[in-house]
């Protein structure tokens, strides 16, 4: 009959009465009939799927309110899966053609119940033949001793789930068996309700109450649409077991235990289970990604829709609104529409005529004089642009010209990689993701119990698309075991979400881990997992903890909104942390403490309440090529006894200092871009950490001795050779080859009782002095730096501070080039073009000033006042407009010797311009490329720096960093 003979609606009504075999026959009539049968997806196919006693809603138990893409396809998948247990027919190997004449097995139906042929399950099993079906009528069936299955049978309950209850213990000795639509409870004599040691067993739509299932190799199992209430399943060296769409609730221990390496001995079902499992992999189902994030217990929800984060660009504005995430996002959206331009105008400050700079290529030319004065100055101006660090200043100038393409480049460089991108570039991750061994847990729910999945003794497990909530822990993997976790939701655990111990490993990727009472992921005792593309957020402690010789690769994750450090590394933990976005944490972004280490590379660390990176108490990481920006405190904090190599980072727009260094620390800070921070660029402060300075709950009170583990870590520590990476050793804290610019107070602030080396930095356009040495009882060595265009003086040295200034270029600062009340030497510096005196010594200064080149256009070249002592000799002084050279007004001239200085006077008639020659302009940096070791990402990141912060007169609150002030 033609389809067009009746309305489509009437056809659908008629076809809705057909059974499954009849629908199949109709779909084979012709293409039009097939299309008609397919159009019944939301009616008849849905009805067949939900009415089947062998299955439940396709998205049960996690998302029963979300309809599948196709009811027909979901029903087909279940139908095919339900027949797995029958696929063990053995072909006659001698001649495959005999299969053409094989007689189809006759299956008998055996009924058990009151008034039936059999009254007990034991009797029916004893009488059953191969593949017979045993149907249990509604009722309770209790067996007083163990039932042994010797032939393949199917045991099915009649009626609704719950109508048939079995109190049994079954031991399977046959190749295959299936149980369906029954409630299984343990008999009085054992907690084990089912055990198989060689065959395959399939459970569909069953409830297990207070019992255990035991699967021993080479046995296998397939469990689907089952509920485990205070029950558990144990896999012992099983090659492959599959758990799909199951619910585990109220377990007193782990709900699923996987123990032992997968056996090389495999039964007949392994190849069928492998095919079935791979066809339903979550990696092949893009639509499942949305389902994993719709838990009704979701914490903070998704982070901002775009992964890329840069700082808000403000020109000549207030910083108070800098840290709004919504405004930050708005800037990104408008960046393509409006170019931000910096015109290079100079603004006169109200106080002390300090200058606040907006820099461009004329950044070094400070002047508020008339045009005639400019002409005179230009004739006697000494050019210094071609010094050893001019390339770093060129980068600063370039970074102030933010164009739309620059912002686009920055976004491209900092985008998080997707899981597919990570798998394409990482063959090891790809191999782990596709591996299928041990136990496969897919789309299951674990809730309201002690543990979810426990993997031990070289076990293997794979978890996909499952939900773990309200447990003590979700997953625990120990003893050289491996676990693969893809697209799971893990939240509201009473301890950590995932534990890895004792050389455990595997892949943890694309999971949503949130709102756990301890760490989201806890790695220790040699565990070495691969953690990719997860969302780890809203935890009541840290996001990830690595300690006790733990390792791991932590890459391309979003870690945000955690109450403590986003990543916390201590007790010799040594992970590789790269390409993550760590933001909006309520403490530090990354904390490295108690001899922790790690390679922290190319991360975006932003908007955290405490330091972006916090290193102390023996912490010794490599912090390289990160963007650390827009924090509410300091960018990087190096606390007492902190170490580490801090190289090639962009530390930008933090409300506190760019880098805060405390006493007894030994960091190597090199090749960083440190700009536009609210207070100092780099602060070195003598205050020692109090016991309470670093809050105990920052991670120090994590349950490091959980479940009986020893609290002593001596046996876990590596040897010294293993512990220290191959890098340049230092014995004094070293700040070298950094660009420190446009910070809200001094570029470098020093108040320390320990030695410090400041070498080859470009300290430029900061809103206070370039370098301020307030206290330095041991020698502070300041050598080969470019200190230019700062809003106050170039270098300020306070009373009793000890400094060595050698080989620096101090140019065009808004006050004195060097103002000193302290002790030390000033040797071979170029002090040119500063608004105040070139060199000003006053009060009790005791300095040796030799072989410097000094010019002040507006004031004296050298001024000595009060009780100044020292030696001023062999300096070359270029006369300025005011024709002032040396002013000496000291109380004891015998203790202040001025001799053998050379004065150059400018002659207007001469058309020969002055130049800094023999040697050329300082600083001289051997191997100038050494200062350009900043990696590509850091150079990209600097293109964002156009914001000009207002000058902060007060400096740090109470002479402490914002971090300390909070405490």
N, C-alpha and C positions, 0 to 999 in steps of 0.2 A: 504493500500500500504506500502511495506517495505521502511524504510528510505534509505537502501542501493541502492535503485533503481535509485536515482539521487545524484549528488554531493551535499555536505552539503551547499556549496555556493549558489547553485540554489534553494535549499529548503528555505534558508534564504531570498532569493529574493522573492519567492512566498509568504512566510508567512508574509512578510512585508506589504502586502496589506490587511491583515485580521483586522477586528475590534476586540475590546476587548472581546466580548462574544465568538467569534469564536476561539480566542487564548485560552480561557479557555477550550473550548470543546476539542481542539486538545491536550492540555496538559493532558487530562484524557484518551487518547487512550491507551497508554502504557508507560513504562518507557523510551523507546528510544525517543518517541515523546515528552515526558515531558522534557528530557534533551535538545532536539532540541529547544523547546520553551524557555527554560531558557537561551540558548546561544544567544538569541536575545537581551540581556540586553543593549548593547551599540548601538543598531540600533532601532528596533521597539519599545521596551519598553521606550527607551529615547525619541523617537518621540512622543509616546502617552503621556508621562509625560509633556513634554514641550508644546505640542499642546493643552492641556486641558485648557479651558478658566476659569476653576474653581480654578486653582492653578498656581504657578510659579516655578522657579527653586527650588529644595528642600533645598538648602543652601542660598537662598535669605532671607534677604538682606545683610547679613554680609559677606558671602563668595560665591558669585555667580559664581566665577571662579573655585571653588573646586567641583569636581564631587562627587556624593554620592557613597558609596560602591556598591550599587545596585540600578539601576534605577527602576527595577521591584518592589523591596521592598519599595522604596520611593513612587512610584505610588500607591501601595497597601495601604500603611499607609494613604495617603491622601484620597483615595477612601473610606476606612473604616471610617475615621474621618468625611468625608462629609455627611455621613448617620446618624450621631448622632441625628440630629434633628427629625428623623422619629421614634425613638425608644421608644416612649411614649405610645404604645398600651397597654391598660389595659386588663389583663386577667380576666376572670370571676372567682371570688374567690370561688364561690360555687362548681364549678366542672371544674378542669383543662382540662378534656377531651373535653370540648366544643371548645377548641382551635383548635381541629382537623377539626371542621366543619365551622370555621370562614371563612367568604367570604372575599377575597382580595379586598381592597378598590380600587375603580376606580378613577384614577386621570385624571382630565381634563386639557387641555392646553388652556389658555386664552391669546390672543395676544392684546397688547396695542400699538397704534400708528396710524398715519394717514392712513386712508383707511381700518383699522382693525375694528373688532367688538366693541372694546372699545377704546376711544380716551384719557381717563384719567385713572390714576392709581386708583383713588378713585372709579370710576365706576367698574373697574375690581375687586377690593377688595370686593365691595358690592355684586357682583354676584358670587364670588368664593365659592366653596365648600371646604370640609376638604381635605387638602393636595394637592389642585390644584396648578398647576404651572402657574404663570403669567410671560409672556415673554414680555419685553419692547423692541420695535424696536429702532434703533438709533434715538436720539433726546433729547430734554430737556423737563422735565416734572415738572411743578411747581404747587404746591397746595397752596390755599389761607387760608386753615384752617387745623387743626390737623386731621390726619387719624388715626382711631382706628381699630386695627386688632382684630376681634372677633373669627376668625377660623384660624387654622393652614394653612399657605400658603407658597409657595416658590416664591420669586420675583427675576427674573434673567434678566440681560441685554443681548441683542444680539450683536454680533460683538466683536470688541476689547474693552479692558478696556479703558474707556474715551468716547466711542461712546454714552453711555447712562448716562444722568445726572438727578438726582432727587433733587429738591428744596422742601423738605418736613419736616414735623415733625410728627413722627409716635409714637403712644402709643399702646403698645402691651397688650391686655387683654386675649390672648389665650395661651394654654399650650406651643406651639412651633412655630417657624418661621425661615425661612432662607432667607438671601439676598446674591446675588452673582453677580459679574461682573458689578457693577454700581458705579457711582460717586455720593456721597451723600453730599449735601450742605444744610445749614439751610435756612428755609423760612424766610420771612421778619419779622415775628412777634415773633420769639424765636430763641435763639442759640442752643436749644436742637433738635437734628435731630432724636434721637431714645431714647425711654424710655420703660423699662419693670419693673414691680413690682412683678411679680409672675412667669411668664413663662420663657422658655428658648429660646434664640435667637442665631442664628449662622450666622456669616459673613465670606464669602470666597471671596478673590480677589476683595475687594472693596477699593475705595478711599474716605476718609472723609476730607472735606475741611472746615476749619473755624467753626467747630461745636462741639457739646458735645454729648457723649453717656452716659446715666445714667442707671445703673443696680442696682435695689433695691431688698433686700432680701424679699422673698425667690427666687427671680429670679436668673438666671444663664446665662452665655454667653460663646460662643466659637468663637474666632476671629482668622482667619488665612490668611496669605498672603495679609494683608491689609496695606494701607498707611494712616497715619494720618498727614495731613499737617495743621499746626496751629490748630490742633484739640486735644481733650482730651477725656478720658473715666473715669467715676467716679463709683466706687463700694461702695455701702452703706450696710454694714453688710452682704455682700454676702458670702454664704457658700463656693462657688467655682466658679471662673471664669478663663478661659484659654485664654491667648494671645500667639500665636505662629507665628514666622516668619513675624512679622509686623515691619513697619518702622514709627517712630515718628519724625517729623522734625518741627522746628520753633515754638515750643510752647511758649506762653507768661507766662504760669505758669507750674505746673507739668503736664506731659503728661498723667500719670496714677495716680489717687488718690484712695487710699484704706482707707476707714473710717469706724470705728466701728468694734466691735468684730463679728466674723462670726456667723450668726444666726443658732440656733439649728433647726429651721424649714427649711426643705430641699425639693426641688421639685424633680420631677421624673428624671431629667437629672444628678443629682449629682453623682449617682453611675456609670453612663456611662462615665462621664468626669474623675472621679477618676481612673477608669480602663485604660482609654486612656492615661492619664497623666503619670501614673506609668510605663506603657509599654514603654514610650519614655524618661524616666529619664536620665539625663546626667551622673548620677552615674553608669548607666548600659552601657554607650557608651564610651569605652576607647578611641576610635578614635577621639572623639570630643575634647579631651584635646589639641591636636595639633592645631585644628582650632582656639581655643580661643587666640592663641598667634601670629596669622599671620596678625594682623591689619596693614594696610599700614602706620598708624600713630605711630607705635611702637617707644618707646623712645630709651633707651639704648639697647633694645633687652634682650636676656637671659644673666644671669650671667655666670661665668665660668661653664663649663659642669659638673664639679664635685662639690658636695655640701660641701665636707670636706675641711677644710682649716687649715694648720699648717704653722709654720714659716719656712723659709729656714734655713737649717743647714749649718753653716760655721765654719770650724775649722781653727783658726789662720788667718783669713782673714779680709777683710775690710767690714764695715757695710754699705757702701754707696749704695750698690745695694740690700740691704735686702728687700726693700719694693716693688719690682716689682712683680705684680700679676702673670705675665707669668713665671717668674723664680720660684716663689713659687709653681706654678702648676707643673713645671718641676721636682722639688724636690720630689713631691708626686709620680710622675710617675716612677722615678728612685729609689725610696726608697727600692723597693723590690729587686733590682739588686745589690745594693752596700751597704755594712754595713759601718756606720760611727763609727770609733773607736777613743777613746781619750787615749793617752798613758801616760799621767801624767808627761811629761817632764816640766821642769821649764826653763823659759827664763829670762835672766838678762836684765833689762831695762837700757836704756841709761841715764836716769835721776834719780839721788838719789838712784840708785841701787834698785829701786822698782821692785817687782816681779809681772809678769802677769801669772796667774795660769791656767793650765788645770788640773782639779781635777780628781783623782780616789781614791782608798782606801788609798793611801799614801799621800793624800792631805795635811795633817797636818805636814808633815815632810819637812820643808824648809831647804835646805842646799846647799851651793856651795863649801864646804870645801873638803879637801882631804879625802882619805879613813881612814887614821889614826885619823884625827880629828873626823871623824864620829864615829869611835870606841870609842874614849874618851867621845864623847858626849852621845853616847848610854848608857854608864855606869851610867852617872849622869842625864840622861834624866828623867823627871817626866812624867809619863803616866797620861793622862786626858780623854781618850776616853770614859770612862764609866760615863760621867756626865749626868745631868738630861735632856739635849737636844740632846744627841747623836743620838737618833732615827731620829731627823730632819736632822742632817748632813748625816746620812746614806741614807736618801731619796735624798739628793743633789748629793751624790756620785753615787747613782743608776741612777739618771736622766742624768748623764753625759755619761752613757754607752748606747747610743741609738742603739737598734737592730731593725731589720725589724719587728719582731713580736710586739715590743713595739709601733712602728708607726702604725701598723695595728690595734692594740688595741685602740689606740687613735682615729683613723678614725672611728672605729665602735662606739665608745662612743659619737662621735660628729656628726654623720650623721643626717640630717634632716629627720624627719618622714614623710611619705606620708600621704595623706588624708585618704586612706583606713586604714593605721595603726592607725591613730588618732581615726577614727570612731570605730575601733575594741576595743580600750582601754577606750573610753569615751562613756558611754551609753547615757549621756545627748546629746552629739553631734550627736550620731547615731539617737536618737529620733527626734532631730530637722531636720536632713537631710532628714529623711523619711516622715516628717509631710507634709500634703497637706491640707491647709485651706486658705480661702480668695482668693487671686488672684495669679495665676501662670503665670509668664512672661518667655517665653522660646525662645531663639534664635532671639530676637528682636534687632532692632537698634534704639537708641535714639541719636539724633544729632541736633546741631545748634539751641538750644532753651534754656529756662531758667532751667527747671528741668526735671528729668527723672521720678522717681517714688517717691511718697509722701505717707507715711503710718502714720496714726494718730488714736487717740482715740481707742486704743486696737485693731487696725487692724492687719491683718496677710497677709503676701505676701511672695512669693518665686520667686526668679529670677535665671534663669539658662541659661548659654551659651549666654548671651546677650552682646551687645557692647553699651557703653555710651561714647560719645565723643563730645567735643566742646560745652558743656553745662555750665550753671552756677554751677549747682551741679548735680550729678548723682542720688543719693538716699538720702532721708531724712526720718528718722524714729523717731517718738516722742510719748509721752503720753502712756506709757505702751504697745506700739505696739511691735510686733516681726517680724523680717524679716530674711529670709534664702537666702543667695546669694552664688551660686555655679558656678565656672568656667566662670565668667564674665570678660569682659575687660573694664576698666574704665580709661579714660585718657583725658588729655587736658581740664579739667574742669577749669572754671575761679575762682572758690572757691575750697573748699574741695570736694573730690570725694564722700565720704559717711559721712553723719551727723547722729549721734544718740544722742537723748536728752530725758530728763524727763522720766527716768526709762525704756527706750526702751531696747530691747534685741534681741537675735537671734543668728544666725550662719553666719559668713562671711568666706568662705573657698574656697581655690584654685582659687582665682581671680588674675588677672593681673592688678594692680592699679599703674599707672605711669603718669608722666609728668603733674601733676595737679598743679595749681598755688598756692593752699594752701595745707593743709595736705591731705594725701591720705585718712585717716580715722580720723574723729573728734568725740571724745567721751566726753560727759559732762552731768552735772545735773542728776547724778544717773543712767545714762545708763550703762548697764552691758552685753555687747555682748561677744560671743565666736569667736575669730579671729584665724583661723587655716590655715596654709599651703598656704598663699598668697605670691605673689611677689609684693612688694611695693617699687617702685624705681623711680629714675629720677625726683622726685618732686622738685618744685621750693621753697618749704618750708620743713616742717618736713614730715616724713613718716606717723607716728601715733601721734596724740595729745590726751592726757587724762587730763582733768581739771574739775574744778567745781564739785568735788565730783563724778566724773566719775569713773567707775570701769572697769571690763572686764578681760577676760583671753586671753592673746596674746601668741600664741604658734606655734612653728614650721614654722615660716614665714621667707622668705628671704627679708630683708629690706636693700637696698643698693643704692648708688649713689644719695641720696637726698641732696639738697643744705643745709639744716639745720639738726637738730638732727634726727636720725633715729626714735627714740621714745622720745617724749617730755612730761614730767609729771609735772603738776603744779597746783596751787590753789586746794590743797587737793585731787587731782586725786590719785587713789589707785588701779592700775591694778596689775594682776599677769602676769609677763613677763617671759616665760620660753622656752627653747629649740629653740630659734630663731638664725639665722645668720644675724648679723647686720654689714655691711662692706662697705668700700669704700665710706663712706659719706663725704661730704665736710665740716662738722662741727663735733659735738660730736656724738658718737654712741647712747648713752642714756643720756638725760639731765633731771635732777630732780631739780626743781626750785620752788620758791614761795610756800613753805609749801607742795610741792608734796610729795607723799609717794610711795608705791609700793613694791612688792616682785619681785626682778629681779634675776632669778635663772637659772643656767645651760645654758646660752647663749654663743654663740661665737661672740665676738665683736672685729673686726679686721680691720686694714688698714684705720682707719678713720683719717681725717685731724686734728681734735681737740681731746680732751680726749676721751678715750673709754667710760668712764662714767663720767659725770660732775654733781656735786651735790653742790648746793649753795642756799643762801637766804631762809633758813628754810627747804630746802629739807631734807627728813628723810626716805630714802628707806632702804630696806634690799637687799644688793648686795651679793649674795651667789653662790659659785660654778660655776662662769663664767670663760671662757677663754678670756682674754683681751690681745690681742697680735698685734704686728707688726703695731702699730699706728704711725702716723707721728708726734705725740706730746706725751703727757703723757698718761699713762694707765688709772688712776683714778685721777680726780681733785675734791678736796673738797674745795670749795670757801668759801667766807665770810658767816658766819652763817649756813654753811652746817653741816648736822648731818648724822646719818645713821650707820648701822651695815654693815661692809665690811668684809665678812667672807668666807674663803675657796676658794678664787679665785686664778687662775693662771694668773699672770700679767707679761707678757713675751715679750721680743723683741721689746718694744716700743722705738721710737727714742728719746723721752724725758725721763722723770722720770717714775718710776713705779707708785708711788702714790705722788701727789702734794697736800699739805695741806696748806691752807691760814688761816689768822688770824680770830679770833672770831668764829672758827668752832669747832665742838664737835663730831668728828667721833670716832667710835670704830672699829679699824682695827685689825683683828685677824685671825690667821690660814691661811694666804695667802702664796702662793709661788710667790715671787717677784724676778725675775731673768732676767739677760741678757738684761736689759734696757740700753739705750744709755747714760744716765746721772746718776742721783741718783736712788737708790732703793726707798727710801721714803724721801721726802723733806718737811720740815715744815718751812714755810716762813712767815715773819711778814707783808709783803706788803698787804695793804687793797685793796679790789676791788674798782676800779674806776667806776663811772657810765657808762663809755664807755668800761670798761674791758670786759664785757659780752655783745656782740653785741645785739642791740635791735632786730635785725631780726633773732636772734637765736630762736625766738618763742614768745618773749614778745609782738610783734606787730601782732600776729595772730588776726583775726577779732573775738575777744572774745565777742563782743557785737553785733554779726551778727543778722540781721533781728529783731532789737528792743529788744534783750535780755538785761537784766540789767547787768551792769558791776560790781556791788557790789556782793561779794561772801560771805558775813557774814552769810547769811541764809543757805548756802550750807555746811558750815564747820561742821564736826563731833565734838562731845564732846571730851575732852582730853582723856577720858578712851577709846573711840573707836579709837582715832587717833594713840595712841602709842601701838605698838605690845608688847606682853609680852616678854621682853628681859631685860638683866641686865642693870640697870641704871648706868650712869657714869656722873661725874661732871667735869672731866678733859679729854681732848683728850687722847685716849689710843691706843698704838701700842703694841700688845702682840701676842706672839706665832706664829710669822711669820718667814718664811725662806726667808732671803734677801741675795741673792748671785749673784756673777758674773755680777754685774752692772758696767757701764762704769766709774762712779766716786764713791763717798762715798756711803756706804750702807745706812746710815741715815745721812741726812744733816739738821741741825737745825739752823734757824735764826729767832727767834721768841721772842715776848714779853709776851707770855702767858705760863701757866704751861702745862707740858706735861709728861706723863708716858710712859716709854718704858720698857716693862716687857717681859721676857722669850722669846726673839727672838733669832734665829740662824742667825748671821750676818757674812757671810762667803765669802771669795775669791772675794771681790769687788776690783775694780781697783783703789782705793784711800783708804782713811781711812775707818775703819769699821763704826765709829760714829764720826761725825764732828759737834761740838756745837760752832757755830760762834757767836751767840747772844742768850742770855736766861736771860732776866731781872727777870723773875719768875723762880721758881725752875723746872728744868728738872730732873726727876727721872729715872735713868737707872739702872734697877735691874734684876738680875737673867737671864742675857743674855749670850749667847755664841758668842764671837767676835773673829774670828779666820781666819788666812791665808789671811788677806787683804793685798793689795799691798803696802800700807803705814802703818801708825800706827793703833793700835786698836781703841783708843779713843783720839780725839783731842778736847781740850777745849780752846777757845780763851779768850782774856781779857774781864773781867766784866761779863762773863757768869757764871751762878749759876747752879751747878749740884750736884746730889747725885748719886754716883756710889756704889752700894751695891750688893754683892752676885753674881758678874759676873765672868765668865771664859774668860780670855783674853789671847789667845794662838797663838803662831807661826805667828804673824804678821811681815811684812817685815821692819818695823821701830819700834819706841817705842811702848810699850804696852799702856801706857797712857802718853800723853803730855798735860800739863795744864798750862794756864796763868790766869785762872779764879778762882772762889771761890766755896767752897762746901766741901763735905766729900767724902772720898774714904774708904769704910769700907768692910772688909770681902770679898775681891775679890781674885781670883787666877790669877796672872799675870805671865805667864810662857812661856818660849821659844821664846820670841820675838827677832827680829834681833837687835834692838837698846836697849835702857835702858828699864828696867821694868817700872819705873815711873820717869817722867821728869817734874819737877816743875820749872818754870822760869818766869822772869819779875815780875809782881805784883801778882802772884798766892798767894792765901790764902786758904789753904786746910788742913783739918784734915784727916790724913792718919793713920788708925788703923786696926789691926787684919787682914792684908792682907798676902798672901803667894806669894812671888816674887822670880823669877829666870830669869836672863838673861845670856845666855851662852856666849855672845860676849861682853857685856858691863856692866856698873854698874847696880845694882839692883835698887837703888834710886839715883836720881841726883836733887839737889836743887841749883838754880843759881839766880843771880840778886837780886831783892828785895822780894824774896819769903818769905812769912810768913806761920805760921801754926804749927801743931803738928804732929810729926811722931813718933808713939810709938806702941809697942806690935805687930810689924810685924815680920813675919818669912821669912828670906831671905836665899835662897839656893845659895851657891857659884857656879859661872859658871867657864868656862875654864880660863877666864882672871883674876879670883880671885878678881874682883872689886865688892864692896858691896854698900857702901854709899858715895856719893860725895856731900859735902856741901860747896858751895862757895857763900855765901849770904852777903849782905852789912850790915845786922843787925842780928847777931846770936841770940840775946836775943828774937827776935820775931819769930824765927824758932827753935822750940824745937825738939830735936831728943833724944828719951830715950826709954829704956826697949825693944829694938828690939833684936831679936834672930837670930844669924847667924849659919847656918849649913855648915860645910866644908866637901867636899868630900875627902875620903881617898881611894887612888887607890888600896891599899892592901885589902881593904874590898870588899867582893863579894856581899854585901847586897845592892840591888838597892834602890834608893829613891822612895818614893811613897807618893801620896797625901791621907793622912788618917786622920780620926778624925778631921774634917769631910772629906768625900771623895771629889773628884774633883767637883768644882762648874761649872755651876750653879746647885742649888738644886731646882727642880720644884715640888711642891706638886701635886700629881695626874698627873704624866707625860703624861698620856693619854690626858690631856687637850690640850696639844699642837698638838695632832694628830687629831683634830676634822675636819681637812680638808676632804671634802667629796671625794668619790671615783673618781668622774670625775676629780677633781683637781689633784689627785695623778696620774691619767692616763696622764693628760696633762703635768706633769713635766717630763715625759719620753722624751719629745722632746728637752729638754734644753741641747744642746751640743755646741752651738756656743760660741766662745770666742771673745768678743768685745775688740778692742784696747782701751788702756787707754786714757781718755780725760782729758787733763791737764787743760783746761779752765773752766770745770764745766758748769754751766748754763750760757747762754748768758746774760750778764748784770745782773747777779744774779736774773734772773727771769726764769720761766719755758718757754719751747718753746711755750706753749699755750699763755702765756702773751706776748712773743716776737712777735708772729704773730699779736696780737692785736696792 
